[in-house]
Amino acid sequence: MASTITLRRRINSIRNTRQITKAMELVSASKMRRAQEAAKLSRDYRAAAYALLARLNLVKEVERHPLFATRPVKNKLYVVITSNSGLAGAYNSNVLKQLTVAIRADQDNKVKSHVITIGNKGAQFARRLAGVELVAAYPAFGDKPTENDIRPILNTLVKMHTDGEVDEVHLLYTMFRSNISQIATDLSLLPAHLEQADAATDASPVFNFEPDVETVISQVATRLIEVQIWQGLLESLASEHSMRMLAMKNATDNANELIADYTLEYNTARQAAITQELAEISGGVEALKD
């Protein structure tokens, strides 16, 4: 059994850790509510943008546009959203596992993989991957990302796809469902061919484009792809704060259990020490009587 001094030090150390985890839990809970509201409010806009992008697939002229061009896949680009720090449960590992599975599939199919990371955890992981080109690494954009944060990434992936450097672009992020359910998601960004277009009416819609078809499709498609990235960031933020809050709550609960266990052990050791001292005193008194 450990000494009372050692047990007291362990209890104090765990109490200090509990204060940190409890504070992080409260901070994450506050940030989670705001992030959830932002993600839910923009879902309708993202759905409308996705539907509009699907309708553009029905326009015959889009087949000639680079953003809609379908080519044999020899190069793939993955935009991976992670966090700057850990202590968020399986938030980062779920997305990185999905990236690993995708890269292994590319290697089996003789496809070259390229990666753009958002968040330091993703960058650290991508640098250790053999045969994978890390195109760019961005730190996490904080709790309030702006269009200026997304614009460099959007310009890079659009240029790489237009120039033929990559044939497909995928966004890997965490979809927020509830406080206890977050799903790592693989969203295809480019080419801008969506399944909804196949389910739409067979009759091609009639559109009037001003000033011309190429200009309108290029501008609209780029903005609609930007919406997909934006929503991915918001969903990831909500998922990160939710999973960090849950992880810190579990850590706080574990700390409480450890404190209770060590306190019981401390009291037992203290009682044993007192009993031993009393026995020694009694033995000394009996020895003096003799």
C-alpha positions as CSV (number, residue, x, y, z in Angstrom):
1,M,0.0,0.0,0.0
2,A,1.3,3.5,-0.9
3,S,2.2,5.9,1.8
4,T,-0.3,8.6,2.9
5,I,2.0,11.3,1.5
6,T,2.1,9.6,-1.9
7,L,-1.7,9.2,-1.9
8,R,-2.2,12.8,-0.9
9,R,-0.1,14.0,-3.8
10,R,-1.9,11.8,-6.2
11,I,-5.3,13.1,-5.0
12,N,-4.1,16.7,-5.4
13,S,-2.7,16.1,-8.8
14,I,-6.0,14.5,-10.0
15,R,-8.0,17.4,-8.5
16,N,-5.9,19.8,-10.5
17,T,-6.4,17.8,-13.7
18,R,-10.2,17.7,-13.0
19,Q,-10.3,21.5,-12.8
20,I,-8.8,21.7,-16.2
21,T,-11.0,19.1,-17.8
22,K,-14.1,20.6,-16.2
23,A,-13.2,24.1,-17.6
24,M,-12.5,22.6,-21.0
25,E,-15.9,20.9,-20.9
26,L,-17.7,24.1,-20.1
27,V,-15.9,26.0,-22.8
28,S,-16.6,23.3,-25.4
29,A,-20.3,23.2,-24.4
30,S,-20.6,27.0,-25.0
31,K,-18.8,26.8,-28.3
32,M,-20.8,23.7,-29.3
33,R,-24.1,25.5,-29.0
34,R,-23.0,28.4,-31.3
35,A,-21.4,26.0,-33.8
36,Q,-24.5,23.8,-33.9
37,E,-26.8,26.8,-34.6
38,A,-24.5,28.0,-37.4
39,A,-24.3,24.5,-39.0
40,K,-28.1,24.0,-38.8
41,L,-29.0,27.5,-40.1
42,S,-26.8,27.1,-43.3
43,R,-28.0,23.5,-44.1
44,D,-31.0,24.8,-46.1
45,Y,-28.8,27.1,-48.1
46,R,-26.3,24.3,-48.8
47,A,-29.2,22.0,-49.9
48,A,-30.5,24.6,-52.2
49,A,-27.0,25.2,-53.7
50,Y,-26.6,21.4,-54.1
51,A,-29.9,21.2,-55.9
52,L,-29.0,24.1,-58.2
53,L,-25.7,22.5,-59.0
54,A,-27.5,19.3,-59.9
55,R,-29.8,21.2,-62.3
56,L,-26.8,22.6,-64.0
57,N,-25.8,19.1,-64.8
58,L,-28.8,18.9,-67.1
59,V,-27.6,21.7,-69.3
60,K,-25.8,20.3,-72.3
61,E,-23.3,23.1,-72.4
62,V,-21.8,22.1,-69.1
63,E,-20.2,19.0,-70.7
64,R,-17.6,21.3,-72.2
65,H,-16.8,23.2,-69.0
66,P,-13.7,22.0,-67.1
67,L,-15.4,21.9,-63.8
68,F,-17.9,19.4,-65.1
69,A,-15.5,17.4,-67.3
70,T,-15.2,13.7,-66.4
71,R,-11.8,12.2,-67.1
72,P,-10.1,8.9,-66.4
73,V,-9.0,9.1,-62.8
74,K,-5.2,9.2,-62.5
75,N,-4.9,11.8,-59.8
76,K,-7.1,12.6,-56.8
77,L,-7.1,15.6,-54.5
78,Y,-8.4,15.3,-50.9
79,V,-9.3,18.3,-48.8
80,V,-9.2,17.1,-45.2
81,I,-10.7,19.0,-42.3
82,T,-9.3,18.3,-38.8
83,S,-8.5,20.4,-35.7
84,N,-5.3,22.1,-34.5
85,S,-5.3,20.2,-31.1
86,G,-6.3,16.9,-29.7
87,L,-8.4,16.0,-26.7
88,A,-11.5,15.7,-28.9
89,G,-12.1,12.0,-28.7
90,A,-12.2,10.2,-32.1
91,Y,-12.8,13.5,-34.0
92,N,-9.5,13.6,-35.9
93,S,-8.9,9.8,-36.0
94,N,-12.2,9.1,-37.8
95,V,-11.5,11.5,-40.6
96,L,-7.8,10.4,-40.9
97,K,-8.9,6.7,-41.0
98,Q,-11.2,7.5,-43.9
99,L,-8.3,9.3,-45.7
100,T,-6.1,6.2,-45.1
101,V,-8.7,3.9,-46.6
102,A,-9.2,6.2,-49.6
103,I,-5.4,6.4,-50.2
104,R,-5.0,2.7,-50.0
105,A,-7.7,2.3,-52.6
106,D,-6.0,4.8,-54.8
107,Q,-2.7,2.9,-54.5
108,D,-4.5,-0.3,-55.5
109,N,-5.9,1.4,-58.5
110,K,-2.6,3.1,-59.5
111,V,-4.0,6.5,-58.7
112,K,-1.8,9.3,-57.4
113,S,-3.1,11.0,-54.2
114,H,-2.8,14.7,-53.3
115,V,-3.9,16.2,-50.0
116,I,-4.8,19.7,-48.8
117,T,-5.2,19.8,-45.0
118,I,-7.1,22.2,-42.7
119,G,-5.9,21.8,-39.2
120,N,-2.5,20.9,-37.8
121,K,-3.5,17.3,-36.9
122,G,-4.2,16.5,-40.5
123,A,-1.0,18.1,-41.7
124,Q,1.1,16.1,-39.2
125,F,-0.6,12.9,-40.4
126,A,-0.3,13.7,-44.1
127,R,3.5,14.4,-43.9
128,R,4.1,10.9,-42.7
129,L,2.2,9.2,-45.6
130,A,4.5,7.7,-48.2
131,G,3.6,8.3,-51.8
132,V,1.2,11.2,-51.0
133,E,1.8,14.8,-52.1
134,L,0.9,17.4,-49.5
135,V,-0.2,20.3,-51.7
136,A,-0.9,22.8,-48.9
137,A,-1.5,22.8,-45.1
138,Y,-3.7,25.4,-43.4
139,P,-4.3,25.8,-39.7
140,A,-7.8,25.5,-38.4
141,F,-9.8,28.6,-39.1
142,G,-11.2,29.1,-35.6
143,D,-14.8,29.2,-34.6
144,K,-15.8,31.9,-37.2
145,P,-14.3,31.0,-40.6
146,T,-14.7,33.6,-43.3
147,E,-14.9,33.5,-47.1
148,N,-11.3,34.8,-47.2
149,D,-10.2,31.7,-45.3
150,I,-11.8,29.4,-47.9
151,R,-10.9,31.3,-51.0
152,P,-7.3,30.2,-51.3
153,I,-8.3,26.5,-51.0
154,L,-11.1,27.0,-53.5
155,N,-8.9,28.6,-56.0
156,T,-6.2,25.9,-55.6
157,L,-8.5,23.0,-56.2
158,V,-10.4,24.6,-59.0
159,K,-7.1,25.5,-60.8
160,M,-5.7,22.0,-60.3
161,H,-8.8,20.4,-61.7
162,T,-9.1,22.9,-64.6
163,D,-5.4,22.4,-65.5
164,G,-5.8,18.6,-65.4
165,E,-3.4,18.2,-62.5
166,V,-6.1,16.2,-60.7
167,D,-9.2,14.4,-62.0
168,E,-11.3,14.3,-58.9
169,V,-11.6,16.4,-55.7
170,H,-13.0,15.1,-52.5
171,L,-13.8,16.8,-49.2
172,L,-13.3,14.7,-46.1
173,Y,-15.0,16.2,-43.0
174,T,-17.2,15.2,-40.0
175,M,-21.0,15.5,-40.4
176,F,-22.8,16.6,-37.2
177,R,-25.9,14.6,-36.5
178,S,-26.3,14.9,-32.7
179,N,-24.3,15.4,-29.6
180,I,-23.4,11.7,-29.6
181,S,-23.4,11.0,-33.3
182,Q,-20.9,12.5,-35.8
183,I,-20.1,10.8,-39.0
184,A,-16.9,11.1,-41.1
185,T,-18.1,12.0,-44.6
186,D,-16.5,11.8,-48.1
187,L,-18.1,14.4,-50.3
188,S,-17.2,14.6,-54.0
189,L,-16.6,18.2,-55.1
190,L,-15.2,17.9,-58.6
191,P,-16.1,17.1,-61.3
192,A,-19.4,18.8,-60.4
193,H,-21.5,15.8,-61.4
194,L,-24.2,15.0,-58.8
195,E,-26.5,12.1,-58.3
196,Q,-29.6,14.4,-58.1
197,A,-29.1,15.2,-61.7
198,D,-29.7,11.6,-62.6
199,A,-32.9,11.5,-60.6
200,A,-34.2,14.7,-62.2
201,T,-36.6,14.9,-65.0
202,D,-35.3,13.6,-68.4
203,A,-36.4,16.7,-70.2
204,S,-33.6,19.2,-70.4
205,P,-34.6,22.5,-68.8
206,V,-34.5,25.7,-70.8
207,F,-32.2,28.4,-69.4
208,N,-31.3,31.9,-70.6
209,F,-27.7,32.8,-69.8
210,E,-26.4,36.4,-69.6
211,P,-23.8,37.3,-70.7
212,D,-22.9,33.8,-72.0
213,V,-23.1,30.2,-70.9
214,E,-19.4,29.7,-70.1
215,T,-19.2,32.8,-67.8
216,V,-22.4,32.0,-65.9
217,I,-21.6,28.4,-65.4
218,S,-18.0,29.1,-64.3
219,Q,-19.1,31.7,-61.7
220,V,-22.1,29.9,-60.4
221,A,-20.4,26.5,-60.2
222,T,-17.4,27.9,-58.4
223,R,-19.6,29.7,-55.8
224,L,-21.8,26.6,-55.3
225,I,-18.6,24.5,-54.7
226,E,-17.5,27.1,-52.2
227,V,-20.8,26.5,-50.3
228,Q,-20.1,22.8,-50.0
229,I,-16.7,23.6,-48.4
230,W,-18.2,26.2,-46.2
231,Q,-20.8,23.8,-44.9
232,G,-18.2,21.1,-44.3
233,L,-16.3,23.5,-42.1
234,L,-19.4,24.4,-40.1
235,E,-20.3,20.8,-39.6
236,S,-16.8,19.9,-38.6
237,L,-16.7,22.7,-36.0
238,A,-19.9,21.5,-34.4
239,S,-18.6,18.0,-34.4
240,E,-15.3,18.9,-32.9
241,H,-16.8,20.9,-30.0
242,S,-19.4,18.2,-29.3
243,M,-16.8,15.4,-29.2
244,R,-14.4,17.5,-27.1
245,M,-17.1,18.3,-24.6
246,L,-18.0,14.6,-24.3
247,A,-14.4,13.6,-24.0
248,M,-13.7,16.2,-21.3
249,K,-16.9,15.1,-19.5
250,N,-15.7,11.5,-19.5
251,A,-12.3,12.7,-18.2
252,T,-13.9,14.6,-15.4
253,D,-16.1,11.7,-14.4
254,N,-13.0,9.4,-14.4
255,A,-11.1,11.9,-12.3
256,N,-14.0,11.9,-9.7
257,E,-13.9,8.1,-9.6
258,L,-10.1,8.1,-9.1
259,I,-10.3,10.7,-6.3
260,A,-12.9,8.6,-4.6
261,D,-10.8,5.5,-4.9
262,Y,-7.6,7.1,-3.7
263,T,-9.4,8.9,-0.9
264,L,-10.7,5.6,0.4
265,E,-7.2,4.1,0.1
266,Y,-5.8,7.2,1.9
267,N,-8.2,6.9,4.8
268,T,-7.4,3.1,5.0
269,A,-3.7,3.8,5.1
270,R,-4.1,6.6,7.6
271,Q,-6.2,4.4,9.9
272,A,-3.7,1.6,9.6
273,A,-0.9,4.1,10.5
274,I,-2.9,5.3,13.6
275,T,-3.6,1.8,14.6
276,Q,0.1,0.9,14.3
277,E,1.1,3.9,16.4
278,L,-1.4,3.0,19.1
279,A,-0.1,-0.5,19.2
280,E,3.4,0.7,19.6
281,I,2.4,3.1,22.4
282,S,0.5,0.3,24.2
283,G,3.5,-2.0,23.7
284,G,5.8,0.6,25.2
285,V,3.6,1.1,28.2
286,E,3.5,-2.6,28.9
287,A,7.3,-2.8,28.6
288,L,7.7,0.0,31.2
289,K,5.4,-1.9,33.6
290,D,7.7,-4.8,33.4
